[in-house]
């Protein structure tokens, strides 16, 4: 039973997998200034202010049929990208530094 539960969890996680290099492509944005990010990615769909000096910039990619999506969020602290996270069915590189 334990093996089948673990197998199900692995299958579930793999169904939400993105391209393996997506995380690597986002890594290059760490340390970049916010203006460079928005010049390449455009205006974010949402901006959430955590503090006066820290905000979350969120971008969405949605397939033409609306069935696949990717949400990418960059943490910007004092004007520089300090972290990122993403989730979705098919995250792919859409902007490069």
FENLINTA-V524993 format. One line per field, one symbol per residue. ss: DSSP state (H for helix, E for strand, - for the rest). burial: b if it has 16 or more other C-alpha atoms within 10 Angstrom, else e. Layout:
ss=???
burial=???
//
This chain:
ss=-HHHHHHHHHHHHHH------HHHHHH-----EHHHHHHHH----EEEEEE--EEEEEEEEE------EEEEEEEEE--EEEEEEEEE---------
burial=eeeeeeeeeeeeeeeeebeeeebeebeebeeebbeebeeeeeebeeeeeeeeebbbbbbbbeeeeeeebbbbbbbbbeebbbbbebebbbbbeeeee
//
